[in-house]
Amino acid sequence: MYITHRCVDFEDVQQRVVVPGAWRTQLRTAMGSLPPARHSNHASRKAEAIRNAYAQLFETTEAVPWQDHMI
Protein backbone atom coordinates (compact mmCIF):
# COMPACT_ATOMS: atom_id res chain seq x y z
CA MET A 1 0.00 0.00 0.00
CA TYR A 2 1.35 3.41 -0.94
CA ILE A 3 0.41 6.66 0.72
CA THR A 4 1.47 10.20 -0.03
CA HIS A 5 2.81 12.66 2.52
CA ARG A 6 -0.57 14.44 2.51
CA CYS A 7 -2.42 11.32 3.69
CA VAL A 8 -1.04 11.48 7.24
CA ASP A 9 -0.73 14.26 9.82
CA PHE A 10 2.63 15.99 9.99
CA GLU A 11 4.29 18.59 12.16
CA ASP A 12 5.45 21.88 10.71
CA VAL A 13 8.05 22.56 13.38
CA GLN A 14 8.96 25.98 12.01
CA GLN A 15 5.36 27.22 12.20
CA ARG A 16 4.71 25.10 15.33
CA VAL A 17 1.53 23.53 13.99
CA VAL A 18 0.26 20.06 13.20
CA VAL A 19 -1.12 19.86 9.68
CA PRO A 20 -4.00 17.35 9.48
CA GLY A 21 -3.78 14.64 6.85
CA ALA A 22 -6.40 13.71 4.29
CA TRP A 23 -7.33 10.59 6.27
CA ARG A 24 -9.28 12.75 8.72
CA THR A 25 -11.70 13.96 6.04
CA GLN A 26 -11.99 10.47 4.59
CA LEU A 27 -12.71 9.01 8.02
CA ARG A 28 -15.42 11.59 8.77
CA THR A 29 -17.07 10.83 5.43
CA ALA A 30 -16.90 7.05 5.95
CA MET A 31 -18.02 7.16 9.58
CA GLY A 32 -20.85 9.61 9.00
CA SER A 33 -23.26 6.92 7.87
CA LEU A 34 -22.74 4.72 10.95
CA PRO A 35 -25.36 4.81 13.71
CA PRO A 36 -24.20 6.13 17.10
CA ALA A 37 -22.96 3.53 19.58
CA ARG A 38 -25.36 2.52 22.30
CA HIS A 39 -22.69 1.74 24.84
CA SER A 40 -20.47 4.25 26.55
CA ASN A 41 -16.81 4.07 25.72
CA HIS A 42 -15.40 5.11 29.06
CA ALA A 43 -11.99 3.86 30.05
CA SER A 44 -11.75 1.67 33.08
CA ARG A 45 -10.50 3.27 36.27
CA LYS A 46 -7.24 1.35 36.03
CA ALA A 47 -6.63 2.56 32.46
CA GLU A 48 -7.45 6.12 33.49
CA ALA A 49 -4.99 5.90 36.41
CA ILE A 50 -2.24 4.68 34.06
CA ARG A 51 -2.98 7.47 31.58
CA ASN A 52 -2.86 10.07 34.36
CA ALA A 53 0.44 8.68 35.65
CA TYR A 54 2.01 9.00 32.19
CA ALA A 55 0.57 12.49 31.75
CA GLN A 56 2.07 13.59 35.06
CA LEU A 57 5.43 12.06 34.12
CA PHE A 58 5.59 13.73 30.72
CA GLU A 59 4.48 17.09 32.12
CA THR A 60 7.17 17.12 34.83
CA THR A 61 10.37 15.03 35.00
CA GLU A 62 10.24 13.72 31.42
CA ALA A 63 9.11 16.97 29.78
CA VAL A 64 11.08 18.23 26.78
CA PRO A 65 11.61 21.95 26.11
CA TRP A 66 9.63 22.11 22.86
CA GLN A 67 6.53 20.12 23.83
CA ASP A 68 4.39 23.06 24.95
CA HIS A 69 4.88 24.73 21.56
CA MET A 70 3.30 21.77 19.76
CA ILE A 71 0.07 21.66 21.76
Secondary structure as UniProt FT lines:
FT   TURN            5..7
FT   STRAND          10..12
FT   TURN            13..16
FT   STRAND          17..19
FT   HELIX           23..31
FT   TURN            32..33
FT   HELIX           45..59
FT   TURN            60..62
FT   TURN            65..66
FT   HELIX           67..70
//
